[in-house]
Amino acid sequence: MTKPSLSFGEIAELYHEIRPRYPQELFKDLFKLIDLPQNACILEIGAGTGIATAELAKRGFHVTALEPSSEMASVLKKNLKNLNLEVIISTFEDWTPPPGRFDLVISFTAFHWLDPVTRYQRIYEALSPNGYLAVIKYHHVAGGDRSFFSKVQECYKKYKPESSAFRLPEVSDFKPNTQEIYASGLFKKPIFRSYLTEETYSRVDYEQLLLTYSDHCALEEQKRSQLLKCIGTLIEDHYAGQVRKCYLHELVIARVR
């Protein structure tokens, strides 16, 4: 059975085209809050198609991009071929990083795939004595066209009933989750920042976005087609062909003890 973290390879090009980008403010804060040498070495775990990798490499740092899916890595290499970049096709668990090499280990919306038992120790061993760990992820949150996300539950109730009770959480529901990193005993007290963004999707783009979510991909083809048609018709008939959706991005930075 294909691991969920590898299944994105089947839709690598679409994933790169349609997934939301990380806000520029996040990258500005990241490099303000950490003290990297000019020739810093960065390890990105779960680089995917390079959506965030470009933001790291274009600043002149040497980036080692670790990605388990060969299809995703192929898109990354194609898009970032002129940057200072090494791409390694492997999971973090199956790869042995050079001890103490990296000034920054960073992961964008992929940290949850790592083995929770070993990840902090292995990252710690890969970092230089003054190195940093940065974890970035985003959440789907209430906002934008709120009524759409309420009405669309009728489509899910009909074609994907196991998720029909889903409700987008409010931004105020989220609290910084930094305790786990600190509790490892390997890192100093983490720094936390958050960023709220809004994206506008056409009917076609929103349908394409849903096709990059593993639970939608896993649906039987006919049900998936019916679900997307139901959602697309709702967007077309009640929202003038486009819908607004909000994301809450989280940045957590912790320095080696």
ABEGO torsion letter per residue (X at the ends): XBBAAAAAAAAAAAAAAABBBBBAAAAAAAAAABBBBAABBBBBBGAEAGAAAAAAAAAGBBBBBBBABAAAAAAAAAAAAABBBBBBBBBAAABBBBBGABABBBBBGAAAABBAAAAAAAAAAABBAABBBBBBBBBBBBEEBAAAAAAAAAAAAAABAAAAABBBBBAAABBBBAAAAAAAGABBBBBBBBBBBBBBBBAAAAAAAAAABAAAAABBAAAAAAAAAAAAAAAAAAAGGBBBBBBBBBBBBBBBX
